[in-house]
Amino acid sequence: MFSVNWVYGMWANEFRERLIGGFFDKAISFDKDTLFLQFVDNQQNPFTLECKFIEGHLLLFISDKTFDASDGKKGIFQFKEIENQSIQRVSNDVNDRWICFTLGSRLELWLKGFGKFGNVLLRAVDSGEILSIFRLSLKNDWDFNFPVHPIPTEEPINSGIPLNKEDFLALGFVLCPTSIHDIISVQQSFLRDYFFLKNKNLLKDQLERKIKHLKKILTESNRRLQDIELRRSNKEIGDLILAHAHSLKPGLSKALVTDYYTDQRIWIKLNPELNASDNAKKYYGKAKNEVIERKKLIEQLTNTEINLKDAEEKLSGVLLAEDFKGLKSYQKGIAPPVTQADTLPYKLHEFQGYQIWVGKNNKSNDQMLRMSQKNDMWLHAKDVAGSHVIIRKKGASFPQAVIDFAAKLAAQNSKAKTQNVVPVIAVLRKFVSKPKQAAPGEVSLQKEDIVDAFIG
């Protein structure tokens, strides 16, 4: 960047010419990366130096801004110890990247450009104590080992401008810089390119994350829709129960009936506490929910495909943009990525090829329960409020590592998340039911198996 010794040498010569015999007026900052140093030069004219930190590097500019006491409402005044102090000397080393202002109060203001991060520091000459620093996050600068001053001079010294043309071409100069204004002009051009690329990459990252998220929604919604399409219709099962109602006695947990749709004999699961009519109503209720869910999924797929196409077109435009004007229309049109809260009732995790659902709230816990299958695994932190967790069935059994991972998710999404070890209930979904008139998220369990989840 521009943190090179000969650039600092040119600035030091500028300061010697204009500021020795003048005085330091005030310093003010409006953010952590910009500091304004306001002087009155030796011709009694205001001279404002803008210190801008880009990725840790210190860049200097001459600013036409001036500040007074009223600006303290918006910014923070810095280095008050040297306000109205005369500038007696400006020091630098042609082989290093620092500039030191010596003031009449036996204090020194340092512009530090070497090292990984630049800074502005104030120290007492006699004691060597550092009184304040601008970038407070650089705690090591409180123990800064100051360079030894070269022989004092008030005359311009050789700034060390490289004779090799490639050295200054590398910084963006077309010709060898002859004045501080040449330096400022190239630095301003650099900043325009720097912030353009920064904004371009930010938009690119936002759009790529959005596209990835939308594709994930499409995959999951299509999979869910396919599950509904392939599953046996709950309405047809309800119809079969009513068709065989005369032979279905109360107390049966299942019944072997003739399937008039396929001309085959099939088993139908029944609630032994309900009669045939009420069992049929239960299946019709599930069928109604499936119709609603299917409709929502189709709408979601349509909207997601539209949003995905729009995001991909915007990404292509951002990648082709060559200036701020080319980015402007995309900056307005890009919103933060939509969250799963707008689409699915659960947060989706994957572990060892298994899909794991984590409910978002009580209502989504109930919805997730309806969407799950009887041989899925259901988990919940024992005796505390928390999210329902579902492991989707895959294969003959659930690996212990998958159960442990899901149990940890259940613990982390519960009121017991601050504990090191949390007991978690883990049973097949078929042993979990939703009582009538139960509160959202409340369920009834026919059995309990406990797994210890280790959070710490």
Secondary structure, 3 states (H helix, E strand, C coil): CCCCHHHHHHHHHHHHHHHCCCEEEEEEEEECCEEEEEEECCCCCEEEEEEEEECCEEEEEEECCCCCHHHHHCCEEECHHHCCEEEEEEEECCCCCEEEEEECCCEEEEEECCCCCCEEEEEECCCCCEEEECCCCCHHHHHCCCCCCCCCCCCCCCCCCCCCHHHHHCCCCCCCCCCHHHHHHHHHHHHHHHHHHHHHHHHHHHHHHHHHHHHHHHHHHHHHHHHHHHCCCHHHHHHHHHHCHHHCCCCCCEEEEEECCCCEEEEEECCCCCCHHHHHHHHHHHHHHHHHHHHHHHHHHHHHHHHHHHHHHHHHHHHHCCCHHHHHHHHHHCCCCCCHHHCCCEEEEEECCEEEEEECCHHHHHHHHHHCCCCCEEEEECCCCECCEEECCCCCCCCHHHHHHHHHHHHHCECCCCCCEEEEEEEEHHHEECCCCCCCCCCEECCCCEEEEECC
